[in-house]
Amino acid sequence: MKHVLKHAALISALMAATSAHATNGYFLPGFGMKAMGMGGVGIAAPQDAISAAYNPANLSKVGMRGDIGISVFNPVRSASVGKSSSSGDQSFFGFDTASESDQEWFLIPEMGFSMPLTEQLSAGIAVVGNGGMNSTYLRNFFDATLNDTAGLGKLGVDMMQLLVPMSVSYKLNEDHAVGASVVGAVTRFRAYGLQNFRPISSDPEHLTNNGFDYSYGGGIKLGWLGDFFDDRFNIGLSWTSRMYMTKLDKYRGLFAEQGGFDIPENYGLGIAFKPTKSLTLAADVSRILYSDVKSVGNRGPSFDTDPGFLGIPSGFGCGGGGDPAKCLGEDAGMGFGWMDMTVYKIGADWQVNDSWTVRAGYNYGATPIKDDQLTFNTLAPATVEHHYSVGFTWKSSDSPMEITGAYMYVHNNKQSAVNQNIVGGVDIEMSQHVLGVSLGWVLDEGVGLH
């Protein structure tokens, strides 16, 4: 499995120059272009082979088909430290700078295949991006904040996560199906420009500038899909376990638990309603338990909770009046301070005629970043909340091919706070555009939404 996942990651790396921030925390808003056109809705709205990544029970509805797609992702993110625009709060060193992340274009591939094995049993496999985080600041503002030390170079992080759910579904009867997936996962990560955090790291040689490292692991996903009122109303449930991952050894002085970076547990409920034969309205509510993963959920530096030296809990040298247990890399080591996140999605799918289907959707999830935790989140400004999407599918009348497109606009959101320890005030913000296209080969059409 490790061999397969590493090659899948390398293929993804060739297709995508680097990873990027996703839009619900660091998770992608959805899997598959059809779902993205509906705001990421998918737990009770099976439409393609990739929909098993939402709910493995969806395989009972999609028939035999293959799907492959790619998205062009354009996140625009920036950060400023030293002087918050909201208050004018000045840093200890009187420093005031802003920087916009340099790299703004990324490619995100995805693919899936599904097939019925018997009248009751179906199977499928998908390869999807779970999400990621990226920042590339040409001006290293942590360098200047810490007394303008020269020579640290660019500042940033680069993380991607790839999931490979291998799924089966079983029809209990005509109206109910259950499904299960064994999910393989791989994470690729690097960090650079963090040299001035060496005094608060438990392992300074494994903190920054060590190139890419890979982490492997997996978990399980379980799902149920039920049809009611002559297939006019669907309900779906989906639960994904925590993905237990191997350590990022090259960065065991950065992430809590000596380089731990598991993928958090998540679960959700979906509904789909057909007021007419050609119109489907759908909604999902899902919960992502970011706080359970210590490298993500542990609190970072804050004046309010751990005064320490200049607000850094463990102080320079992991001492100096702070708590050594909170040094970077320790089990209780400082993290991003993310909260758990609830995501709401609604979408509509209208089959105009035998060839054309159009879609629209909306996705909302409040930022998981607490306002007193912005210092480290300059590296991961996952602030966006409101997502708007449209999409279409064109089906050929004389071939099994279909083409799907989707566009998502993610409104700019800014977070500002004062008293962010050594850096004073902090502003972080991001907006996004996502444009994607996929090809589907329908070999045996299932019932799906239509």
C-alpha positions as CSV (number, residue, x, y, z in Angstrom):
1,M,0.0,0.0,0.0
2,K,2.8,2.4,0.9
3,H,4.4,1.8,-2.6
4,V,1.0,2.5,-4.3
5,L,0.3,5.7,-2.3
6,K,3.8,7.1,-2.9
7,H,3.4,6.7,-6.7
8,A,-0.1,8.2,-6.6
9,A,1.4,11.2,-4.7
10,L,4.2,11.5,-7.2
11,I,1.7,11.5,-10.1
12,S,-0.4,14.1,-8.3
13,A,2.8,16.2,-7.7
14,L,3.6,16.1,-11.4
15,M,0.1,17.3,-12.3
16,A,0.1,20.0,-9.5
17,A,3.2,22.1,-9.0
18,T,2.3,22.4,-5.4
19,S,-0.7,22.1,-3.1
20,A,-3.0,24.9,-2.1
21,H,-5.3,26.0,0.6
22,A,-8.7,24.3,0.3
23,T,-11.8,26.1,1.4
24,N,-13.4,24.5,4.5
25,G,-10.4,24.9,6.8
26,Y,-7.9,22.9,4.8
27,F,-10.4,20.4,3.4
28,L,-11.7,20.7,-0.2
29,P,-15.4,21.8,-0.4
30,G,-16.3,18.7,-2.3
31,F,-15.2,15.8,-4.5
32,G,-16.1,15.8,-8.2
33,M,-17.2,18.5,-10.6
34,K,-20.9,17.7,-10.3
35,A,-20.8,18.1,-6.6
36,M,-18.7,21.3,-6.8
37,G,-21.3,22.9,-9.0
38,M,-23.8,22.3,-6.2
39,G,-21.6,23.9,-3.5
40,G,-20.0,20.6,-2.6
41,V,-23.2,18.7,-1.8
42,G,-22.8,14.9,-2.1
43,I,-23.7,12.7,0.9
44,A,-27.2,11.9,-0.4
45,A,-26.8,13.0,-4.0
46,P,-24.9,10.3,-6.0
47,Q,-23.9,11.5,-9.4
48,D,-20.6,10.0,-10.5
49,A,-17.9,7.4,-9.4
50,I,-16.1,10.1,-7.3
51,S,-19.2,10.5,-5.1
52,A,-18.2,7.4,-3.2
53,A,-15.6,9.7,-1.5
54,Y,-18.6,11.4,0.2
55,N,-20.6,8.3,1.0
56,P,-19.6,4.7,-0.1
57,A,-23.3,3.8,-0.2
58,N,-23.6,6.1,-3.2
59,L,-22.0,3.3,-5.4
60,S,-25.4,1.5,-5.3
61,K,-26.8,4.3,-7.5
62,V,-24.1,5.3,-10.0
63,G,-23.8,2.2,-12.2
64,M,-20.6,1.4,-14.2
65,R,-18.7,4.5,-15.1
66,G,-15.3,6.2,-15.0
67,D,-14.6,9.9,-14.2
68,I,-11.5,12.0,-14.5
69,G,-11.2,15.7,-13.9
70,I,-8.9,18.6,-13.1
71,S,-9.4,22.0,-11.4
72,V,-7.5,25.2,-11.8
73,F,-7.3,26.7,-8.3
74,N,-6.5,30.4,-7.7
75,P,-6.2,31.4,-4.0
76,V,-5.2,35.0,-3.3
77,R,-3.9,35.3,0.3
78,S,-1.9,37.8,2.3
79,A,-0.7,38.6,5.8
80,S,0.7,41.5,7.7
81,V,2.3,41.6,11.1
82,G,3.4,44.3,13.4
83,K,0.6,46.8,12.9
84,S,-3.0,45.6,12.7
85,S,-5.1,47.6,10.3
86,S,-8.0,47.3,12.6
87,S,-6.4,49.0,15.6
88,G,-2.9,50.2,14.8
89,D,-1.5,47.8,17.5
90,Q,2.3,48.0,17.1
91,S,4.8,45.1,17.6
92,F,7.4,45.0,20.3
93,F,10.1,45.8,17.8
94,G,8.1,48.6,16.1
95,F,7.9,46.5,12.9
96,D,5.2,47.0,10.3
97,T,5.1,44.9,7.1
98,A,2.7,43.1,4.8
99,S,3.2,40.4,2.2
100,E,1.1,38.7,-0.4
101,S,1.7,35.1,-1.1
102,D,3.5,34.8,-4.4
103,Q,2.2,31.5,-6.0
104,E,-1.5,31.8,-6.9
105,W,-2.2,29.1,-9.5
106,F,-2.5,25.4,-8.8
107,L,-3.9,22.2,-10.5
108,I,-6.0,19.7,-8.5
109,P,-6.6,16.3,-10.3
110,E,-9.2,13.7,-9.4
111,M,-10.5,10.4,-10.8
112,G,-12.8,7.5,-10.0
113,F,-14.3,4.2,-11.3
114,S,-17.4,2.3,-10.2
115,M,-19.1,-0.9,-11.2
116,P,-21.8,-3.3,-10.1
117,L,-20.6,-6.8,-9.2
118,T,-24.0,-8.3,-8.5
119,E,-27.6,-6.9,-8.2
120,Q,-26.8,-6.0,-4.6
121,L,-23.1,-5.4,-4.5
122,S,-21.1,-2.6,-6.1
123,A,-17.5,-1.6,-5.9
124,G,-15.4,1.4,-6.8
125,I,-12.1,3.3,-6.3
126,A,-11.3,7.0,-6.3
127,V,-8.3,9.2,-6.1
128,V,-9.0,12.6,-4.8
129,G,-7.3,15.6,-3.1
130,N,-8.4,16.0,0.5
131,G,-7.0,19.5,0.7
132,G,-3.9,21.3,1.7
133,M,-2.2,24.5,2.7
134,N,0.3,26.7,1.0
135,S,1.9,30.1,1.4
136,T,5.0,31.6,-0.3
137,Y,6.0,35.0,1.1
138,L,8.9,36.5,-0.7
139,R,9.4,38.9,2.2
140,N,10.0,36.9,5.4
141,F,8.2,39.0,8.0
142,F,9.2,36.8,10.9
143,D,12.8,37.6,10.0
144,A,12.2,41.3,10.3
145,T,10.1,41.0,13.4
146,L,12.9,39.3,15.3
147,N,15.2,42.2,15.1
148,D,15.7,42.3,11.3
149,T,18.0,39.2,11.1
150,A,19.2,38.9,7.5
151,G,19.4,35.9,5.3
152,L,16.4,33.7,6.1
153,G,15.1,33.7,2.6
154,K,11.4,33.1,1.6
155,L,8.8,32.1,4.2
156,G,6.1,29.6,3.7
157,V,4.7,26.1,4.0
158,D,3.5,23.6,1.3
159,M,1.2,20.7,2.3
160,M,-1.0,18.4,0.2
161,Q,-3.2,15.4,1.2
162,L,-4.3,12.7,-1.2
163,L,-7.0,10.1,-0.4
164,V,-7.6,6.8,-2.1
165,P,-11.0,5.4,-1.0
166,M,-11.5,1.8,-2.1
167,S,-15.3,1.2,-1.5
168,V,-18.1,-1.3,-1.6
169,S,-21.8,-0.8,-1.2
170,Y,-24.5,-3.4,-0.6
171,K,-28.2,-2.9,-1.3
172,L,-30.2,-4.2,1.7
173,N,-33.4,-3.8,-0.4
174,E,-34.7,-1.6,-3.1
175,D,-34.7,1.5,-0.8
176,H,-31.7,1.2,1.4
177,A,-27.9,0.6,0.9
178,V,-24.9,0.6,3.1
179,G,-21.3,1.1,2.2
180,A,-17.8,1.0,3.5
181,S,-14.4,2.2,2.3
182,V,-10.8,1.5,3.2
183,V,-9.1,4.8,2.7
184,G,-5.4,5.1,2.0
185,A,-3.9,8.5,2.5
186,V,-0.6,10.3,1.9
187,T,0.6,13.8,3.0
188,R,3.4,15.7,1.4
189,F,4.8,18.7,3.4
190,R,7.7,21.2,3.6
191,A,8.4,24.4,5.5
192,Y,11.0,27.1,5.0
193,G,12.0,30.4,6.5
194,L,11.2,29.5,10.1
195,Q,14.8,29.6,11.4
196,N,14.0,32.3,14.0
197,F,11.7,29.8,15.8
198,R,14.6,27.5,16.6
199,P,14.8,28.8,20.2
200,I,11.2,27.5,20.9
201,S,11.6,24.1,19.1
202,S,12.3,20.9,20.9
203,D,14.4,19.7,17.9
204,P,15.7,22.8,15.9
205,E,17.4,20.7,13.3
206,H,14.0,19.3,12.2
207,L,12.1,22.5,12.2
208,T,12.4,24.1,8.8
209,N,14.2,24.1,5.4
210,N,14.4,20.3,5.2
211,G,12.7,19.8,1.8
212,F,9.6,17.6,1.2
213,D,8.7,14.8,3.6
214,Y,6.0,12.2,3.1
215,S,3.5,10.7,5.6
216,Y,1.4,7.6,5.0
217,G,-1.6,6.1,6.6
218,G,-5.4,5.5,6.4
219,G,-8.7,4.9,8.0
220,I,-12.2,3.8,7.2
221,K,-15.4,5.4,5.9
222,L,-18.9,4.1,6.5
223,G,-22.2,5.3,4.9
224,W,-25.9,4.7,4.5
225,L,-28.3,5.9,1.8
226,G,-32.0,5.6,2.0
227,D,-34.8,6.3,-0.5
228,F,-38.3,7.4,0.6
229,F,-41.5,8.4,-1.1
230,D,-40.9,6.6,-4.4
231,D,-37.3,7.9,-4.7
232,R,-38.4,11.5,-4.3
233,F,-36.5,12.0,-1.0
234,N,-33.1,10.7,-0.1
235,I,-31.3,10.7,3.2
236,G,-27.6,9.9,3.6
237,L,-25.2,9.5,6.5
238,S,-21.4,9.3,6.3
239,W,-18.7,8.9,8.9
240,T,-14.9,9.0,8.3
241,S,-12.6,7.8,11.0
242,R,-9.4,9.7,12.0
243,M,-6.7,8.9,9.4
244,Y,-3.7,7.7,11.4
245,M,-0.5,8.8,9.6
246,T,3.2,8.1,10.0
247,K,5.3,10.9,11.4
248,L,6.7,13.7,9.3
249,D,10.2,13.0,10.7
250,K,11.9,15.9,8.9
251,Y,9.6,18.3,10.8
252,R,9.4,16.6,14.2
253,G,10.7,19.9,15.7
254,L,7.7,21.8,14.2
255,F,4.6,19.7,14.6
256,A,3.3,18.4,17.9
257,E,3.8,14.8,18.8
258,Q,7.3,14.8,17.1
259,G,5.9,15.4,13.6
260,G,2.4,14.0,14.0
261,F,-0.2,15.2,11.4
262,D,-3.2,12.9,11.3
263,I,-6.2,13.7,9.2
264,P,-9.2,14.6,11.4
265,E,-12.3,12.6,11.9
266,N,-15.4,14.0,10.1
267,Y,-19.0,13.0,9.6
268,G,-22.2,14.4,8.0
269,L,-25.8,14.2,7.1
270,G,-27.2,14.8,3.6
271,I,-30.7,15.1,2.1
272,A,-31.9,15.3,-1.5
273,F,-35.5,16.2,-2.6
274,K,-37.0,16.0,-6.1
275,P,-40.0,18.4,-6.3
276,T,-40.2,17.5,-10.0
277,K,-38.6,14.7,-12.1
278,S,-36.0,17.1,-13.6
279,L,-35.2,19.2,-10.4
280,T,-33.2,18.1,-7.4
281,L,-32.6,20.2,-4.3
282,A,-30.0,18.9,-1.9
283,A,-28.2,19.9,1.3
284,D,-25.4,18.6,3.5
285,V,-24.3,19.4,7.0
286,S,-20.8,18.1,8.0
287,R,-18.5,18.4,11.0
288,I,-14.7,18.3,10.9
289,L,-12.9,17.7,14.2
290,Y,-9.8,19.7,13.7
291,S,-9.1,20.2,17.4
292,D,-8.5,16.5,18.0
293,V,-5.3,16.6,15.9
294,K,-2.8,18.2,18.2
295,S,-0.6,19.7,15.5
296,V,-3.6,21.6,14.2
297,G,-5.7,22.1,17.3
298,N,-3.1,22.9,20.0
299,R,-2.9,26.6,20.9
300,G,-0.1,28.7,19.6
301,P,1.5,31.7,21.3
302,S,-0.9,34.0,23.1
303,F,-0.5,36.8,25.7
304,D,-3.8,35.9,27.3
305,T,-3.2,32.3,28.2
306,D,0.6,31.9,28.4
307,P,2.4,35.2,29.0
308,G,5.9,33.6,28.9
309,F,8.5,35.7,27.2
310,L,6.9,38.2,24.8
311,G,3.8,36.0,24.8
312,I,5.6,32.9,23.5
313,P,4.5,30.1,26.0
314,S,7.8,28.3,26.2
315,G,10.1,31.3,26.0
316,F,13.4,31.3,24.2
317,G,15.3,28.1,24.7
318,C,12.0,26.4,25.7
319,G,12.3,27.9,29.2
320,G,12.6,31.4,30.5
321,G,9.3,31.5,32.4
322,G,7.3,29.5,30.0
323,D,6.2,25.8,29.8
324,P,8.8,23.5,28.1
325,A,6.1,21.0,27.4
326,K,4.7,23.5,24.8
327,C,7.8,23.7,22.8
328,L,7.3,23.1,19.1
329,G,7.4,19.3,18.4
330,E,6.4,18.2,22.0
331,D,3.2,16.2,22.6
332,A,1.6,19.4,23.9
333,G,3.6,21.6,21.5
334,M,2.2,24.7,20.0
335,G,-0.1,24.4,17.0
336,F,-2.4,26.5,14.9
337,G,-5.2,26.7,17.5
338,W,-8.0,25.6,15.1
339,M,-11.5,24.9,16.3
340,D,-13.8,22.2,15.1
341,M,-15.8,23.3,12.0
342,T,-19.4,22.8,10.9
343,V,-19.9,23.1,7.1
344,Y,-23.3,23.8,5.5
345,K,-24.0,23.1,1.8
346,I,-27.0,23.6,-0.4
347,G,-27.4,23.0,-4.1
348,A,-29.8,22.6,-7.0
349,D,-29.5,20.3,-10.1
350,W,-31.9,20.9,-13.0
351,Q,-32.0,18.6,-16.0
352,V,-32.9,21.0,-18.8
353,N,-33.3,18.3,-21.5
354,D,-31.7,14.9,-22.4
355,S,-28.3,16.6,-23.2
356,W,-28.0,19.5,-20.7
357,T,-28.0,19.7,-16.9
358,V,-27.2,22.9,-15.0
359,R,-26.4,23.4,-11.3
360,A,-25.9,26.0,-8.6
361,G,-24.9,25.9,-5.0
362,Y,-23.7,27.6,-1.8
363,N,-21.3,26.5,0.9
364,Y,-20.7,28.1,4.3
365,G,-18.2,27.3,7.1
366,A,-17.1,29.7,9.7
367,T,-13.3,30.1,9.9
368,P,-11.7,27.6,12.3
369,I,-9.1,30.1,13.3
370,K,-9.5,31.9,16.6
371,D,-8.8,35.6,16.6
372,D,-6.1,35.2,19.3
373,Q,-4.3,32.6,17.2
374,L,-3.3,34.5,14.1
375,T,0.6,34.5,14.6
376,F,1.1,31.0,13.3
377,N,-1.9,31.2,10.9
378,T,-0.1,33.8,8.8
379,L,1.4,30.6,7.3
380,A,-2.1,29.0,6.8
381,P,-4.6,31.9,6.4
382,A,-7.7,29.6,6.0
383,T,-10.1,32.4,6.6
384,V,-12.7,32.0,3.8
385,E,-16.3,31.3,4.7
386,H,-18.7,32.0,1.8
387,H,-18.6,29.9,-1.4
388,Y,-20.8,30.3,-4.5
389,S,-20.8,27.8,-7.4
390,V,-22.4,27.1,-10.7
391,G,-21.9,24.1,-13.1
392,F,-23.2,22.1,-16.0
393,T,-23.1,18.7,-17.7
394,W,-23.4,18.0,-21.4
395,K,-24.2,14.4,-22.4
396,S,-23.8,13.1,-26.0
397,S,-26.9,11.4,-27.4
398,D,-24.9,8.8,-29.4
399,S,-21.9,8.0,-27.2
400,P,-21.3,7.2,-23.5
401,M,-19.3,10.4,-23.0
402,E,-20.3,13.4,-20.9
403,I,-18.5,16.6,-20.1
404,T,-19.0,18.5,-16.8
405,G,-17.8,21.9,-15.8
406,A,-17.9,23.9,-12.6
407,Y,-16.9,27.3,-11.2
408,M,-16.7,28.3,-7.5
409,Y,-16.1,31.8,-6.3
410,V,-15.0,32.2,-2.6
411,H,-15.5,35.6,-1.1
412,N,-12.6,37.4,0.5
413,N,-12.6,37.2,4.3
414,K,-10.2,39.0,6.6
415,Q,-9.3,38.4,10.2
416,S,-7.5,40.9,12.4
417,A,-6.3,40.9,16.0
418,V,-4.1,42.8,18.4
419,N,-1.7,41.7,21.1
420,Q,-0.5,38.7,19.1
421,N,2.6,38.3,21.3
422,I,5.9,39.2,19.7
423,V,4.5,40.4,16.3
424,G,1.9,42.8,17.8
425,G,-1.1,43.1,15.4
426,V,-1.8,40.6,12.7
427,D,-4.1,40.7,9.6
428,I,-4.7,37.6,7.4
429,E,-7.0,37.3,4.5
430,M,-7.9,35.1,1.4
431,S,-10.2,34.8,-1.5
432,Q,-10.4,32.1,-4.1
433,H,-11.5,31.1,-7.6
434,V,-11.9,27.5,-8.7
435,L,-12.6,26.4,-12.3
436,G,-12.8,22.7,-13.2
437,V,-13.7,20.3,-15.9
438,S,-14.2,16.5,-16.0
439,L,-14.9,13.7,-18.5
440,G,-17.2,10.8,-17.7
441,W,-17.6,7.5,-19.5
442,V,-21.0,6.0,-18.7
443,L,-20.9,2.3,-19.5
444,D,-24.0,1.3,-17.5
445,E,-26.1,4.1,-16.3
446,G,-27.3,4.0,-12.7
447,V,-30.3,5.8,-11.3
448,G,-28.4,8.7,-9.7
449,L,-30.3,12.0,-9.4
450,H,-32.3,11.5,-12.6
